[in-house]
Amino acid sequence: CVTVVIRVIPYEIMTFEQLGLPPVVAKFAERPKGLILVTGPTGSGKSTTLAAMIDKINREESGHILTVEDPIEFVHRHKSCIVNQREV
């Protein structure tokens, strides 16, 4: 018996405005350091929110972003930051 699971990884990452997120979420992305935890039930937009935050940091700051994900749902290309994504 062989089982296959196929997931579509979105190519385009939506902005805060497109997602209708409150400005306070953008403020979290402007923090210079730290760990941000986004929690909620399945389908509530956690991964999409984090993808928008990472993309904002990647566009506006220079540095290194490390994500630890299960599974990787959005692939981030290097812009102003080096982005390393690890799947656990």
N, C-alpha and C positions, 0 to 999 in steps of 0.2 A: 504494500500500500504506500503510495506517494502522496504527500500533501504539499500544496504550494500556496503561499500567501503572497499576494502582490499588492503593494501600496503605491499610490500615485503621490509623488513628491511635487508640491506646487513650485513652479518656476518663479512666479511673481510674488513678492512680499508686499502686503498692503501697508499703507501708512496709518498713523494714528487717526488722521482725518477720515480716511476711507472706512476705518473700523468704527468710528464714532466714539473713540475712547476719551475719557475726561482728561483735561490738562495735567492733572496730578500724576498720571501714568508717565507722561513725558518728563516730568520732574525727576522721577526715579531713574530714568535713563541718563539724566544729566549728572548723577552722583559720580564723583571721581573714583570711588572704590567701593567694594562691598559685595555682598551676596544678596541677590534678589530672589525670593521664592514667590512663585505665582501658583496658587492652589485653587481647586474647585472640582466640581464633578465632571465626568466625561462629557465632551461636547460643549463645554462652556466657553471655549476660546483661549485656553491657557497657552497652547503652543503658538497660536496666531498672535496673541499679545506679546509673548516673548520674542517672536520673530520680528515684530515691528520695533520693539525696544532695541534688539541687537542691531537691526538695520540702521536705526537712527544713530547709535553709537558708532557704527562702522562708517557712516557717511560724515559725521561731524567731528570725531575725535581721532587721534592717532594713538595706537597702542596695540595691546594683545587681548583678544577675547577668547576665552576657553569655555566651551559648553560641554556638559555631560548629559546625554540624552538617552531616552529609551522609548521609542526609536528616534532616529533623526527624522524630522518631518519637514524641515525647510533647510535647503543648502545655501549657506552664506558664502559669497565670493569675497575675496580681499578687496577692499576699497581703500579707506584711510587706515584701517587696522588689519592686523593678521588675525584671521579667525580660524581656530582649531576646534573642530567638532569631534567629540568622542561618543560612540554609542556603547552603552553598557547592557 
